[in-house]
Amino acid sequence: MDSISLSAVMNSDDPAVGLRAVGALHRLAEQVEAAHVALARRQGWSWEQIGDALGVSRQSVHAKYGK
């Protein structure tokens, strides 16, 4: 997706182009989330605070990142 502009993806008639872009965005979102959850934990945030910020339960965020 790096070599294709966002405009090109949005205007493409090829579902493969759009779906690859969606996959790349999901992977990027997971990386950003993981980095910031780790940062929040290092700064002393509770699982409840992190869950609230993400719009999910503390249990779900702990299950995903509490290892």
Secondary structure, 3 states (H helix, E strand, C coil): CCCCCHHHHHHCCCHHHHHHHHHHHHHHHHHHHHHHHHHHHHCCCCHHHHHHHHCCCHHHHHHHHCC
